[in-house]
Amino acid sequence: MPAANINNNILLALFLSFVSIRFADGNAKTFDPNEKATVLGCKAYNYCNGHGKCLYARNECECQQGWGSPAEVAVLGFRPSYDCTSKVCPFGYAWGDLPEHNSTNSRKTTTDKAHKQEECSNMGFCDRDEGICECIIGFRGTACQARACPGKGDCSGHGKCVSMQVQARMPNALPLSDTNENTTSGYYEPGGNQKFTWDQERLFGCVCDSSWEVGLGNGQTQEPEWFGGDCSYKRCPGGDNPDTTAIDETNGYGVTAEGGHGVGKVGNKKHHDCSGKGKCDFKSGTCQCFSGFYGE
């Protein structure tokens, strides 16, 4: 058959079977007929840069997860890039946003739905080249989803940084309270009622160390040795004031703990710095005794 009569479609198929397309980075790739959509439809997008597939009928890229997939775009509300060159950062519940619109009235917001999934939890900036969140000071985590503990986040080396959920179940976490108050409600159980406690695994605080046992029970003391938001202060040695014979300042029985959520049981103790006969230097944990008194 004369060459002039060869069907144009056959020529196109042969061409697509063997032609090499050179990318911007200098790498050559030979396409087969099944990839004609990539050749013809997404050339302007550098063939989706190896991070997506071309939708030939629409002449656009459908990016892979992590590069602006349809599911990610639905959450973001925009496309990071049309050629799949910009990465998406991890999502987390937004620390601050507007309430969601009522499903029956788009102009009216709901009263109990907020904290949608947002990139970097709305508390950081996304590095599109690396897909890593750069968190605002005071927040941490891959999606800036956690509130860091005060100071440098290490509780000054004198405590543990734990979540609100964990603190609610610790008998020595301040403010002291009957643990049943939190556990019976179910709010702070793993997977509990997160409508009211959505941030229970996101807010963190310090539970300070102590050389004596802290709590409301018998033999326990209501105040820890180290204290302060970042556990940087230390209490001084203490005891009962020798001049107040009718009152025992170290007796915690029936005394409401600071914060107003718990009462000392029989045998419970209160810490009385320097026995009331000196001034405590909370930076060093040492007493400066008043005139006529001595001791630690």
C-alpha positions, 0 to 999 in steps of 0.5 A: 500500500502506498505510504500516502494512504497509510491511516493517520491514526496508525502514524500517530500510534507509531509516533507515540510508541517510540518518540522520546520526550525530554523533561526539563531536568534532562531525563528522557522517557519513551511513551507508549500509546497508553500514555498519549493523555500525558503527552497531549494533555498535560505538557503545560504542567510538565506532565504532572512532574511525576506526582500525579496523573493527567486527566486528558479530557480536562487537560489537567493533573490529578495530583497524588496524596501529599501533593494536593490530591482531590481529598486534600484539596477538598479540605484545603479549599484550594489547589497548592499547585496545578502541576503537582510541584507543591507539597501538602502539610499534615492536617490537624483540628484547627485551634481557631476557626469559624463555626461550620454552616448549618446544613439547612441554612448556609447563612447560619452557623451552628453552635456546636461544630467547629475546629475543622481539619486544617493544614498545620492546625491553623497554628503554623505555616506550610513549607510547600517544598518540604511538606513540613509545618513551621509552627508558631511559638508555643505549638509543636507536633507534625501538624502543630496540633499540640500546645507545648508546655511552658518555658522550653517545654521540658518543665525545667527538668523538674517535672513531666509534660503530659496531656490534659487527658492524662493529668485528669487521671493523675492524683498528683496533678494540680489542681488536686481533685477526686479522680472520680470527678473526671473518670465517671464523666467519661470526658477524659477517657481515651476516645471519650466525649470529644464534643466537649474535650476536643483538645484533651490530647492537645493541651499539655502542662507540667506535673512537677516533681516532688521528694514527698508524695503529693495528693489528698490522701493519708500521708500525702501533701497537697503541695509539690516540692517543685512548682510553677507553670514550668516547675522552676520554683522549689519549696523550702523545708517546712513544718508547724509554726512553733508559736501557734500551739493551738493550730497545726499549719501542716494538717491538711485534713478537711482543708480544701486544696488550692483550686477548690476541687478537692479536700484533704482526707484524714492524715493529709498534710499541708506544706508550710515553708520555713515553718512560718519563721522565715522567708523562702527563696523559691529559686534556691529552695532555702530559708532565710530565717527570722531573727532568733530562729535557725534551721534549714 
